[in-house]
């Protein structure tokens, strides 16, 4: 789409302490001039791994860029 591009992202979430991490990797559509996905939009990316309490997890993460500029990340965890 004109004015848009696909970017690759790697997100690492630490939950509780540094040993408990969830790794999310994937692509999302961005406006060419924007540093993040548009406000009030969301994207789904795969969970590619974890450590500590989250070792061996897979699944997906839905990230929503809220109107106030903050973010919501909802993890759908599957234990392999």
N, C-alpha and C positions, 0 to 999 in steps of 0.2 A: 504494500500500500504506500502511496506517495506520502513522504514526511515521516515514515515509520521505519524502524529497523529491528532486527532480532539480535539480542545480546545474550551472551552466556554469563551465568552467575554461579558463584559458589558461596553459600551461606553456612556459617558454622555457629551453632547455638550451644552455649554452655548453660547447663541447668543444674543448679545447686552448688557444684564445685567444678574445678577445671577438668577433672577426670570424666565427667558426665557430659559428653558432647553428642550432638546430632548434626550430621553433614547433609546438606541439601544442595543439589546441583541441577542445573537445567537452563532452559532458555525462557525469555519473555519478550514481549513486544514493547518497545519504547518509542516515544517521539524522538526524532533526530536530535532535538535541542534540549531534551530533558535528562536529568541525571538519574531519575527513577521512573517506575511505571506511573501512569497518570493517577492522580488523586481519584478516589472512588472506584478504582478498578482493582482487579485481583488476578493472580496467576497461580497456576499449580505446577509444582516442580517435584521430581522424585527425591526421596530420601535415599542416599547412596551408602550410608553407613553410620556408625556411631561408636562410642567408646564408653568405658565404665558401665554404668547401669544400662546404657543403650547399645552395648556391643551386640552386633548381629541384627539390628533392626533394619527393616526396609519399610516402604510405604510411600506416602506423599505428603507434601506440605502445601497448604493453601495460604498464600500471603495476600493480604488486603491492605491497600494504601488508603487510610481513612481520610475523611474530609478535613480533619483538624491537623493533618500532616503526620500523625502517628501511624503505627502499623499493627496489624493483628496477624499472627502466624498460628494456624491450626494444624497440628500434626496428626496424621492418621498412621499409627505405628502398627507394623506387622512384624512379629518375631519369627525369624527363619530358623 
